[in-house]
Amino acid sequence: MALKAIHTVVAVIGIAALSGGAWWYQNRSTSSSTSGAAVAAAGGASAPARPASGAGGTPAVETAQVLVMKLIDDTQAVGSLRSRQSVVLRPEVSGRITQLNFRDGQRVRKGQVLVQFDDQLPRAQVQQSLAELSIAQANHKRNQELVTQNFISQRSVDESSANLQVAQAKLALSQATAQRLKVIAPFDGIAGIRTVNVGDYLKDGADVVNIEDIDAVFVDFRLPERFQAKVRRGQQASVELDALPGRKFVSIIQAVDPLIDANGRSVGVRGCIDNRAAQLRPGMFARVTTVFGQRDNALVIPEEAIVPQGGRQFVVKVVDGPEGAKLSQRVEVKVGLRRPGQVEVTSGLNEGDRVITAGQQRVQKDGTAVRIMQVGGAPAASAPAAAASATPGTATAAPAPGPTPASVPMPVPGAAPATAQSVAAKPAGPNPCLAGMADVGDAAGAGQGKPGRSTDPAKSAPQRPVAPQRSPA
Protein backbone atom coordinates (compact mmCIF):
# COMPACT_ATOMS: atom_id res chain seq x y z
CA MET A 1 0.00 0.00 0.00
CA ALA A 2 2.79 2.43 0.87
CA LEU A 3 4.54 1.69 -2.44
CA LYS A 4 1.37 2.42 -4.45
CA ALA A 5 0.93 5.74 -2.63
CA ILE A 6 4.53 6.74 -3.44
CA HIS A 7 4.00 6.01 -7.15
CA THR A 8 0.85 8.13 -7.23
CA VAL A 9 2.57 11.10 -5.61
CA VAL A 10 5.51 10.88 -8.09
CA ALA A 11 3.13 10.82 -11.04
CA VAL A 12 1.22 13.86 -9.84
CA ILE A 13 4.45 15.80 -9.27
CA GLY A 14 5.71 14.89 -12.78
CA ILE A 15 2.51 16.01 -14.48
CA ALA A 16 2.57 19.29 -12.61
CA ALA A 17 6.19 19.91 -13.57
CA LEU A 18 5.51 19.29 -17.27
CA SER A 19 2.48 21.59 -17.24
CA GLY A 20 4.44 24.37 -15.61
CA GLY A 21 7.26 24.04 -18.13
CA ALA A 22 4.86 24.24 -21.07
CA TRP A 23 3.20 27.36 -19.66
CA TRP A 24 6.54 29.05 -19.12
CA TYR A 25 7.73 28.26 -22.69
CA GLN A 26 4.53 29.58 -24.24
CA ASN A 27 4.64 32.87 -22.33
CA ARG A 28 8.31 33.27 -23.25
CA SER A 29 7.57 32.93 -27.07
CA THR A 30 4.71 35.42 -26.87
CA SER A 31 6.85 37.92 -25.02
CA SER A 32 9.62 37.63 -27.64
CA SER A 33 7.14 38.25 -30.51
CA THR A 34 5.71 41.29 -28.73
CA SER A 35 9.19 42.68 -28.09
CA GLY A 36 10.17 42.19 -31.75
CA ALA A 37 7.06 44.02 -32.93
CA ALA A 38 7.77 46.88 -30.53
CA VAL A 39 11.34 47.17 -31.79
CA ALA A 40 10.15 47.21 -35.41
CA ALA A 41 7.63 49.92 -34.59
CA ALA A 42 10.31 51.96 -32.82
CA GLY A 43 12.62 51.59 -35.85
CA GLY A 44 10.05 53.40 -38.09
CA ALA A 45 11.43 53.70 -41.65
CA SER A 46 14.22 51.22 -41.02
CA ALA A 47 11.80 48.23 -41.52
CA PRO A 48 8.74 49.28 -43.58
CA ALA A 49 5.86 46.85 -43.99
CA ARG A 50 5.60 45.37 -47.55
CA PRO A 51 2.10 45.27 -49.03
CA ALA A 52 1.10 41.93 -50.45
CA SER A 53 -0.62 43.33 -53.47
CA GLY A 54 1.84 45.93 -54.72
CA ALA A 55 3.14 49.38 -53.98
CA GLY A 56 0.76 51.53 -52.03
CA GLY A 57 -1.69 48.61 -51.67
CA THR A 58 -2.69 48.70 -55.38
CA PRO A 59 -3.34 45.13 -56.63
CA ALA A 60 -1.00 43.98 -59.40
CA VAL A 61 -2.58 42.20 -62.38
CA GLU A 62 -1.59 40.81 -65.76
CA THR A 63 -3.51 41.93 -68.83
CA ALA A 64 -3.91 41.13 -72.52
CA GLN A 65 -5.33 43.06 -75.44
CA VAL A 66 -8.36 42.06 -77.50
CA LEU A 67 -7.07 40.96 -80.92
CA VAL A 68 -8.74 40.64 -84.32
CA MET A 69 -7.88 37.56 -86.34
CA LYS A 70 -9.37 35.00 -88.71
CA LEU A 71 -10.83 31.89 -87.12
CA ILE A 72 -11.94 28.72 -88.88
CA ASP A 73 -15.06 26.96 -87.63
CA ASP A 74 -14.19 23.30 -88.08
CA THR A 75 -14.12 19.93 -86.38
CA GLN A 76 -11.95 16.84 -86.62
CA ALA A 77 -12.77 13.19 -87.21
CA VAL A 78 -11.17 9.99 -88.47
CA GLY A 79 -12.27 7.95 -91.45
CA SER A 80 -11.24 5.55 -94.21
CA LEU A 81 -10.75 5.86 -97.95
CA ARG A 82 -12.97 3.89 -100.34
CA SER A 83 -13.03 3.44 -104.10
CA ARG A 84 -15.54 5.46 -106.04
CA GLN A 85 -16.63 2.13 -107.58
CA SER A 86 -15.50 -1.32 -106.52
CA VAL A 87 -16.61 -4.81 -107.52
CA VAL A 88 -15.40 -8.38 -107.25
CA LEU A 89 -16.11 -10.17 -110.52
CA ARG A 90 -17.76 -13.59 -110.24
CA PRO A 91 -19.10 -15.86 -113.00
CA GLU A 92 -22.84 -16.52 -113.26
CA VAL A 93 -22.40 -20.14 -114.44
CA SER A 94 -19.86 -22.89 -113.94
CA GLY A 95 -17.24 -23.52 -116.59
CA ARG A 96 -13.60 -23.92 -117.54
CA ILE A 97 -11.48 -20.85 -118.25
CA THR A 98 -10.09 -20.67 -121.79
CA GLN A 99 -8.88 -17.05 -121.92
CA LEU A 100 -7.71 -14.37 -119.47
CA ASN A 101 -7.65 -11.04 -121.31
CA PHE A 102 -6.05 -8.84 -118.62
CA ARG A 103 -2.95 -8.59 -116.46
CA ASP A 104 -2.73 -7.90 -112.74
CA GLY A 105 -2.93 -4.17 -112.01
CA GLN A 106 -3.86 -3.31 -115.59
CA ARG A 107 -6.35 -0.57 -116.42
CA VAL A 108 -9.46 -2.01 -118.03
CA ARG A 109 -12.34 -0.41 -119.92
CA LYS A 110 -16.06 -0.76 -119.55
CA GLY A 111 -17.37 -3.67 -121.66
CA GLN A 112 -13.97 -5.33 -122.02
CA VAL A 113 -14.09 -9.16 -121.91
CA LEU A 114 -11.80 -10.15 -119.07
CA VAL A 115 -12.47 -13.88 -118.70
CA GLN A 116 -13.75 -16.29 -121.34
CA PHE A 117 -15.15 -19.71 -120.40
CA ASP A 118 -15.45 -22.74 -122.70
CA ASP A 119 -18.45 -21.92 -124.94
CA GLN A 120 -18.37 -24.59 -127.65
CA LEU A 121 -21.80 -25.97 -126.79
CA PRO A 122 -23.54 -22.58 -126.53
CA ARG A 123 -22.00 -21.47 -129.83
CA ALA A 124 -23.36 -24.59 -131.50
CA GLN A 125 -26.77 -23.85 -130.06
CA VAL A 126 -26.55 -20.34 -131.49
CA GLN A 127 -25.79 -21.74 -134.94
CA GLN A 128 -28.74 -24.11 -134.67
CA SER A 129 -31.04 -21.29 -133.63
CA LEU A 130 -29.87 -19.17 -136.56
CA ALA A 131 -30.69 -21.97 -138.99
CA GLU A 132 -34.15 -22.44 -137.49
CA LEU A 133 -34.74 -18.72 -137.66
CA SER A 134 -33.77 -18.66 -141.33
CA ILE A 135 -36.25 -21.42 -142.15
CA ALA A 136 -39.02 -19.75 -140.15
CA GLN A 137 -38.43 -16.44 -141.96
CA ALA A 138 -38.56 -18.09 -145.40
CA ASN A 139 -41.77 -19.99 -144.58
CA HIS A 140 -43.48 -16.90 -143.25
CA LYS A 141 -42.51 -14.83 -146.31
CA ARG A 142 -43.78 -17.57 -148.68
CA ASN A 143 -47.09 -17.84 -146.82
CA GLN A 144 -47.58 -14.08 -147.03
CA GLU A 145 -47.21 -14.27 -150.83
CA LEU A 146 -49.54 -17.24 -151.14
CA VAL A 147 -52.29 -15.74 -149.00
CA THR A 148 -52.48 -12.73 -151.32
CA GLN A 149 -53.22 -15.16 -154.20
CA ASN A 150 -55.79 -17.03 -152.10
CA PHE A 151 -53.86 -20.29 -152.32
CA ILE A 152 -53.74 -20.71 -148.49
CA SER A 153 -55.83 -19.50 -145.59
CA GLN A 154 -54.95 -16.74 -143.14
CA ARG A 155 -54.53 -19.42 -140.47
CA SER A 156 -51.40 -20.72 -142.19
CA VAL A 157 -49.92 -17.23 -142.16
CA ASP A 158 -50.62 -16.84 -138.45
CA GLU A 159 -48.97 -20.16 -137.69
CA SER A 160 -45.85 -19.26 -139.69
CA SER A 161 -45.69 -15.91 -137.86
CA ALA A 162 -45.81 -17.69 -134.51
CA ASN A 163 -43.10 -20.13 -135.60
CA LEU A 164 -40.95 -17.18 -136.60
CA GLN A 165 -41.33 -15.63 -133.14
CA VAL A 166 -40.41 -18.94 -131.49
CA ALA A 167 -37.27 -19.17 -133.62
CA GLN A 168 -36.30 -15.62 -132.68
CA ALA A 169 -36.79 -16.41 -128.97
CA LYS A 170 -34.63 -19.54 -129.25
CA LEU A 171 -31.86 -17.52 -130.86
CA ALA A 172 -32.01 -14.89 -128.10
CA LEU A 173 -31.90 -17.63 -125.45
CA SER A 174 -28.88 -19.34 -126.99
CA GLN A 175 -27.05 -16.01 -127.36
CA ALA A 176 -27.77 -15.09 -123.71
CA THR A 177 -26.48 -18.50 -122.60
CA ALA A 178 -23.27 -17.96 -124.56
CA GLN A 179 -22.90 -14.43 -123.23
CA ARG A 180 -23.03 -15.64 -119.62
CA LEU A 181 -19.80 -17.52 -120.26
CA LYS A 182 -17.96 -14.21 -120.50
CA VAL A 183 -16.91 -12.01 -117.55
CA ILE A 184 -17.05 -8.35 -118.65
CA ALA A 185 -15.74 -5.21 -116.90
CA PRO A 186 -18.76 -3.20 -115.66
CA PHE A 187 -16.87 0.14 -115.57
CA ASP A 188 -13.48 1.71 -116.22
CA GLY A 189 -10.99 0.88 -113.51
CA ILE A 190 -7.88 -0.98 -112.46
CA ALA A 191 -7.82 -4.75 -112.14
CA GLY A 192 -6.55 -6.25 -108.92
CA ILE A 193 -4.57 -9.44 -108.43
CA ARG A 194 -6.31 -12.42 -109.97
CA THR A 195 -6.70 -15.69 -108.12
CA VAL A 196 -7.38 -17.95 -111.15
CA ASN A 197 -5.51 -19.22 -114.21
CA VAL A 198 -6.33 -20.54 -117.65
CA GLY A 199 -7.71 -24.08 -117.37
CA ASP A 200 -9.24 -23.63 -113.92
CA TYR A 201 -12.78 -24.90 -113.53
CA LEU A 202 -14.84 -22.40 -111.59
CA LYS A 203 -18.23 -22.79 -110.05
CA ASP A 204 -20.77 -20.03 -110.26
CA GLY A 205 -20.09 -17.29 -107.69
CA ALA A 206 -16.35 -17.97 -107.34
CA ASP A 207 -14.09 -14.90 -106.99
CA VAL A 208 -12.09 -14.05 -110.12
CA VAL A 209 -10.63 -10.52 -109.67
CA ASN A 210 -11.56 -7.16 -108.19
CA ILE A 211 -11.95 -3.96 -110.22
CA GLU A 212 -11.35 -0.57 -108.53
CA ASP A 213 -12.23 2.86 -109.90
CA ILE A 214 -9.86 5.21 -108.04
CA ASP A 215 -9.81 8.27 -110.29
CA ALA A 216 -11.74 9.72 -107.36
CA VAL A 217 -11.79 8.17 -103.89
CA PHE A 218 -14.37 8.56 -101.16
CA VAL A 219 -13.51 9.34 -97.55
CA ASP A 220 -16.16 8.08 -95.14
CA PHE A 221 -16.24 9.44 -91.59
CA ARG A 222 -18.70 10.18 -88.81
CA LEU A 223 -19.46 13.36 -86.89
CA PRO A 224 -21.35 13.83 -83.60
CA GLU A 225 -25.04 14.48 -84.07
CA ARG A 226 -24.73 18.10 -82.92
CA PHE A 227 -22.99 18.90 -86.24
CA GLN A 228 -25.74 17.45 -88.44
CA ALA A 229 -27.29 20.92 -88.92
CA LYS A 230 -23.95 22.45 -89.98
CA VAL A 231 -22.54 19.88 -92.39
CA ARG A 232 -23.92 19.75 -95.93
CA ARG A 233 -23.00 18.99 -99.53
CA GLY A 234 -20.43 21.21 -101.18
CA GLN A 235 -18.41 21.99 -98.06
CA GLN A 236 -14.70 21.33 -97.91
CA ALA A 237 -12.75 19.02 -95.65
CA SER A 238 -8.99 18.80 -95.27
CA VAL A 239 -7.69 15.22 -95.26
CA GLU A 240 -4.36 14.07 -93.84
CA LEU A 241 -3.07 10.53 -94.17
CA ASP A 242 -0.64 8.73 -91.89
CA ALA A 243 0.70 6.90 -94.96
CA LEU A 244 1.59 10.24 -96.61
CA PRO A 245 2.88 12.47 -93.79
CA GLY A 246 3.11 16.19 -94.46
CA ARG A 247 0.57 16.16 -97.30
CA LYS A 248 -2.96 17.47 -97.23
CA PHE A 249 -5.74 16.74 -99.67
CA VAL A 250 -9.00 18.59 -100.24
CA SER A 251 -12.23 16.63 -100.01
CA ILE A 252 -15.62 17.86 -101.19
CA ILE A 253 -18.54 16.59 -99.13
CA GLN A 254 -20.94 14.77 -101.44
CA ALA A 255 -23.46 13.14 -99.12
CA VAL A 256 -24.71 13.25 -95.54
CA ASP A 257 -26.50 10.20 -94.19
CA PRO A 258 -30.09 11.11 -93.26
CA LEU A 259 -30.04 8.46 -90.52
CA ILE A 260 -28.42 9.14 -87.14
CA ASP A 261 -26.70 6.10 -85.66
CA ALA A 262 -28.61 5.31 -82.48
CA ASN A 263 -25.61 3.54 -80.91
CA GLY A 264 -22.99 6.26 -81.26
CA ARG A 265 -25.34 9.23 -81.88
CA SER A 266 -23.32 10.18 -84.95
CA VAL A 267 -24.07 11.00 -88.57
CA GLY A 268 -22.24 9.49 -91.53
CA VAL A 269 -20.56 11.81 -94.02
CA ARG A 270 -18.96 10.98 -97.38
CA GLY A 271 -16.42 13.22 -99.09
CA CYS A 272 -14.73 12.91 -102.47
CA ILE A 273 -11.04 13.46 -103.28
CA ASP A 274 -9.68 13.97 -106.79
CA ASN A 275 -7.21 11.10 -107.23
CA ARG A 276 -6.29 11.24 -110.89
CA ALA A 277 -2.66 11.36 -109.78
CA ALA A 278 -3.22 7.86 -108.27
CA GLN A 279 -1.54 8.68 -104.95
CA LEU A 280 -4.33 7.39 -102.73
CA ARG A 281 -5.49 3.83 -102.22
CA PRO A 282 -8.73 2.49 -100.78
CA GLY A 283 -8.44 1.40 -97.17
CA MET A 284 -6.05 4.16 -96.05
CA PHE A 285 -6.60 5.69 -92.62
CA ALA A 286 -7.55 9.37 -92.85
CA ARG A 287 -7.75 12.30 -90.42
CA VAL A 288 -10.47 14.66 -91.61
CA THR A 289 -10.94 18.31 -90.66
CA THR A 290 -14.34 19.52 -91.83
CA VAL A 291 -14.64 23.28 -92.40
CA PHE A 292 -18.09 24.73 -91.64
CA GLY A 293 -17.23 28.42 -92.07
CA GLN A 294 -14.89 31.18 -90.96
CA ARG A 295 -14.72 34.40 -88.95
CA ASP A 296 -12.74 37.02 -90.85
CA ASN A 297 -12.74 39.61 -88.02
CA ALA A 298 -13.13 37.60 -84.84
CA LEU A 299 -12.33 39.23 -81.49
CA VAL A 300 -10.06 36.90 -79.53
CA ILE A 301 -8.84 37.01 -75.92
CA PRO A 302 -6.83 34.56 -73.79
CA GLU A 303 -8.92 31.79 -72.31
CA GLU A 304 -7.80 32.59 -68.75
CA ALA A 305 -9.45 36.01 -68.97
CA ILE A 306 -12.92 34.41 -68.80
CA VAL A 307 -14.50 34.36 -65.32
CA PRO A 308 -17.57 32.07 -65.26
CA GLN A 309 -20.23 32.95 -62.73
CA GLY A 310 -23.74 31.56 -62.40
CA GLY A 311 -23.97 30.23 -65.94
CA ARG A 312 -22.70 33.51 -67.42
CA GLN A 313 -19.29 34.58 -68.65
CA PHE A 314 -17.50 37.73 -67.43
CA VAL A 315 -14.20 39.47 -68.03
CA VAL A 316 -12.55 42.24 -66.01
CA LYS A 317 -11.63 45.08 -68.35
CA VAL A 318 -9.04 47.74 -67.55
CA VAL A 319 -10.23 51.29 -68.30
CA ASP A 320 -8.59 54.68 -67.91
CA GLY A 321 -9.35 56.62 -64.74
CA PRO A 322 -8.58 60.12 -63.50
CA GLU A 323 -4.94 61.27 -63.48
CA GLY A 324 -3.82 58.31 -65.60
CA ALA A 325 -5.00 55.66 -63.14
CA LYS A 326 -6.08 52.22 -64.35
CA LEU A 327 -9.44 51.05 -63.03
CA SER A 328 -11.23 47.69 -63.24
CA GLN A 329 -14.63 47.16 -64.84
CA ARG A 330 -16.51 43.82 -64.88
CA VAL A 331 -18.19 43.13 -68.25
CA GLU A 332 -20.46 40.27 -69.27
CA VAL A 333 -19.46 38.69 -72.60
CA LYS A 334 -20.65 35.97 -74.94
CA VAL A 335 -18.13 33.50 -76.28
CA GLY A 336 -17.96 31.73 -79.63
CA LEU A 337 -15.26 29.54 -81.12
CA ARG A 338 -12.54 28.17 -78.92
CA ARG A 339 -8.94 27.36 -79.74
CA PRO A 340 -6.17 26.11 -77.46
CA GLY A 341 -5.56 29.02 -75.09
CA GLN A 342 -7.87 31.39 -76.98
CA VAL A 343 -11.59 32.11 -77.10
CA GLU A 344 -13.71 34.26 -79.39
CA VAL A 345 -15.82 37.02 -77.86
CA THR A 346 -18.95 37.85 -79.85
CA SER A 347 -20.29 40.67 -77.66
CA GLY A 348 -19.20 42.87 -74.76
CA LEU A 349 -15.73 43.88 -75.97
CA ASN A 350 -14.17 45.90 -78.77
CA GLU A 351 -10.88 45.70 -80.58
CA GLY A 352 -8.04 47.14 -78.53
CA ASP A 353 -9.70 46.69 -75.13
CA ARG A 354 -7.48 45.34 -72.39
CA VAL A 355 -8.67 42.57 -70.06
CA ILE A 356 -7.16 41.06 -66.95
CA THR A 357 -5.78 37.56 -67.42
CA ALA A 358 -4.27 37.00 -63.94
CA GLY A 359 -5.22 38.55 -60.62
CA GLN A 360 -9.00 38.82 -61.06
CA GLN A 361 -9.48 37.58 -57.49
CA ARG A 362 -7.73 40.69 -56.18
CA VAL A 363 -10.30 42.97 -57.83
CA GLN A 364 -13.47 42.65 -55.75
CA LYS A 365 -15.53 45.53 -57.20
CA ASP A 366 -15.68 47.85 -60.17
CA GLY A 367 -13.56 50.98 -60.07
CA THR A 368 -10.70 49.34 -58.18
CA ALA A 369 -7.33 50.84 -59.08
CA VAL A 370 -4.94 48.24 -60.47
CA ARG A 371 -1.29 48.15 -61.43
CA ILE A 372 -0.39 46.33 -64.66
CA MET A 373 2.54 43.98 -64.16
CA GLN A 374 5.31 43.59 -66.71
CA VAL A 375 5.91 39.96 -67.65
CA GLY A 376 9.36 38.87 -68.76
CA GLY A 377 10.91 42.31 -68.31
CA ALA A 378 8.62 43.93 -70.91
CA PRO A 379 5.24 45.62 -70.51
CA ALA A 380 2.32 43.26 -70.77
CA ALA A 381 0.81 45.44 -73.48
CA SER A 382 3.76 45.02 -75.81
CA ALA A 383 3.03 41.46 -76.91
CA PRO A 384 -0.68 41.99 -77.69
CA ALA A 385 0.13 45.26 -79.40
CA ALA A 386 2.58 43.49 -81.68
CA ALA A 387 0.01 40.82 -82.46
CA ALA A 388 -2.65 43.45 -83.10
CA SER A 389 -0.36 45.18 -85.58
CA ALA A 390 -0.51 42.12 -87.82
CA THR A 391 -2.72 42.26 -90.88
CA PRO A 392 -6.36 41.65 -89.88
CA GLY A 393 -7.84 38.41 -91.11
CA THR A 394 -4.68 36.33 -90.77
CA ALA A 395 -4.45 33.44 -88.36
CA THR A 396 -1.80 33.91 -85.67
CA ALA A 397 -1.87 30.41 -84.24
CA ALA A 398 1.43 28.57 -84.45
CA PRO A 399 1.54 25.81 -87.06
CA ALA A 400 1.37 22.21 -85.96
CA PRO A 401 4.74 20.56 -85.38
CA GLY A 402 6.20 18.61 -88.22
CA PRO A 403 7.36 19.53 -91.72
CA THR A 404 4.67 20.75 -94.08
CA PRO A 405 5.71 21.41 -97.67
CA ALA A 406 5.20 25.01 -98.68
CA SER A 407 3.56 23.82 -101.89
CA VAL A 408 0.85 22.00 -99.94
CA PRO A 409 -0.92 24.68 -97.89
CA MET A 410 -3.76 24.02 -95.52
CA PRO A 411 -6.99 24.81 -97.38
CA VAL A 412 -8.45 28.00 -95.93
CA PRO A 413 -11.94 29.09 -97.00
CA GLY A 414 -11.82 32.15 -99.19
CA ALA A 415 -8.10 31.73 -99.89
CA ALA A 416 -6.46 30.91 -103.20
CA PRO A 417 -7.59 27.68 -104.86
CA ALA A 418 -6.19 24.72 -102.95
CA THR A 419 -6.95 21.30 -104.37
CA ALA A 420 -5.23 17.96 -104.55
CA GLN A 421 -3.44 19.37 -107.60
CA SER A 422 -1.15 21.14 -105.11
CA VAL A 423 0.14 17.74 -104.06
CA ALA A 424 0.99 16.35 -107.46
CA ALA A 425 0.24 17.06 -111.09
CA LYS A 426 -2.94 15.45 -112.36
CA PRO A 427 -4.09 14.72 -115.89
CA ALA A 428 -6.02 17.55 -117.48
CA GLY A 429 -9.78 17.41 -117.33
CA PRO A 430 -12.69 18.19 -115.03
CA ASN A 431 -12.61 17.23 -111.39
CA PRO A 432 -14.43 13.88 -111.15
CA CYS A 433 -15.73 14.84 -107.70
CA LEU A 434 -17.83 17.65 -109.17
CA ALA A 435 -19.81 15.35 -111.47
CA GLY A 436 -23.46 15.27 -110.45
CA MET A 437 -23.16 18.19 -108.01
CA ALA A 438 -24.58 20.95 -110.22
CA ASP A 439 -27.61 21.16 -107.94
CA VAL A 440 -25.46 22.37 -105.04
CA GLY A 441 -25.33 26.15 -104.93
CA ASP A 442 -21.71 26.50 -103.88
CA ALA A 443 -20.42 23.22 -105.28
CA ALA A 444 -18.46 24.87 -108.06
CA GLY A 445 -16.88 27.25 -105.57
CA ALA A 446 -16.13 24.38 -103.24
CA GLY A 447 -14.24 22.64 -106.01
CA GLN A 448 -12.05 25.72 -106.37
CA GLY A 449 -11.10 25.96 -102.71
CA LYS A 450 -14.20 27.88 -101.54
CA PRO A 451 -16.43 25.89 -99.20
CA GLY A 452 -20.14 26.46 -99.19
CA ARG A 453 -21.28 29.26 -96.91
CA SER A 454 -23.68 28.64 -94.10
CA THR A 455 -27.35 29.39 -94.69
CA ASP A 456 -27.86 30.32 -91.06
CA PRO A 457 -29.40 33.85 -90.97
CA ALA A 458 -27.27 34.71 -87.95
CA LYS A 459 -24.14 33.92 -89.93
CA SER A 460 -25.24 35.91 -92.98
CA ALA A 461 -26.16 39.00 -90.94
CA PRO A 462 -23.78 41.97 -90.94
CA GLN A 463 -23.00 41.64 -87.25
CA ARG A 464 -20.54 39.08 -85.98
CA PRO A 465 -22.30 35.71 -85.41
CA VAL A 466 -22.46 33.75 -82.21
CA ALA A 467 -20.71 30.52 -83.12
CA PRO A 468 -20.89 27.18 -81.29
CA GLN A 469 -17.86 25.96 -79.44
CA ARG A 470 -15.45 23.80 -81.38
CA SER A 471 -15.23 20.23 -80.13
CA PRO A 472 -13.12 17.51 -81.77
CA ALA A 473 -15.07 14.50 -82.90
Steps between C-alpha positions, in 0.01 A plus 500: 500500500779743587675426169183573299456832682860600419447427129185712492672797662794478252262494205309804620823694557626409149180612330506828687862562404432438130197730503696778663782467248260520206334812641834669554619421143180632345511829691867540408426466118214749520714750685777471238252562213357804678848639564598451134189683382571786740857529374381504138248771582768704677731463197243681276638530144779252563258201450194605294212257459474352144150490352400166358328640198746760375630845574262715695255208536400509129435143375734385223342322202599361162308612193460420131358693208197400294629390158333468160586192298351244263354189659389183324188324625587134455507163670717191476418135441660180374390296202603260224549531126278303261494455124249702306391167346613155606389151400621143527429321173335158528366273224126434474544138382754225550762437235864460405712807429639518146621862487617768745506833316660720769810525716522569872480873573407586142251774417189356339212660311128465537369209289840334464488117511729401784433127537372259236360158594470197270200582276508233229157362586326839526654611170364188333159574644522851357576360155205263527270782604617712207418220257154453650441872483597506133252224418223667700559831319487335156179310582329809633597707194373226263169473686451876479537481120267203469225650714481801268426257212243313710693174478512458883291621790588776745542232767813370328648849503430539871665168576812590300516835683488322835771256391715795400462655846592169665814477287597855594451421871716187472777702339485763776511226765802329346683833463428592865629159611821554304537853633487379861823312436684831476605720795486866390631814675198701624689834509839657435749417771811314605506123532627350822698181549326202346461173685432274197687373194418368156362146528347545845146373539294750694161461654246776479568774757874432535726807535700585187646853545407836648461820297560839669412843363737735686505806275307645793495345847242539773586578861235374741492636855254574778424818692311547829131565453531862615674580168225355280345847452834653394641243259362487146592424140757722335702578812871434515695269726876478538630142501833385642629146467743320728634317193589834335629723782523872433246497216147631507222427256174685443177304523161623382208373706260318269248337732375511858321195635141591593505235774662568838672196648309421818800323657762772465265797438702595193425582138683349204668732251660417164754724329669469162869555419636551149747213456592514134863512611444150651668582832221371722384144551176366644529391861739776612445653843405868477480793743228736381453865595160621383470876443155645576586869457734776611517822701698762310500759783461299818580663835727267696622511861701255713291223648612580856335842478153340517342495848193271506234588753149361533477367146627828352841607377679815622830674440665777702592784266759766580381855425664839539424694817577850624864615502612204288382235746392156379164383632321164479160447340312166496332431163273214398600342167381228266752253366517323165770281351772363720860419418777375728561791737269737311128572488288715271289776653187583301366782719609720790847601379656702220829480319784644705334455840722365774381223733651349811638150453651444848405655832122527456452376857675811631243728335183468708294788355485732203712813510786336689837650410739240361865491404590318177793265550777461245560137406845391389655844545271662240162669540208264474349718229795458267427144390129553422581827329745323272243233422234763436729673252485194276279514194136439600352176377816292534523211741765547769493150643830316479511224239483140610837335558646305216616592150231622264604566141449860399336381179229318695323768705216434737177579314354819645151609393512806281872458430664418169387177334640204691424158358672166482679641195729677749629160605585361160425571137182339373385427147307783341124486515209578730508404864318165524370596845290781353302270270135492602530792744358776279197521728715621790513878511862535605629172360696665222658738749575213733689326223719808464595524866190692617277301734129557501386780728260438781133575441449593863346853509713586802813421302390699195408809704738797500578467869746244627324163557484304820675177409482166683803378685741284306522143625711228336305199387 
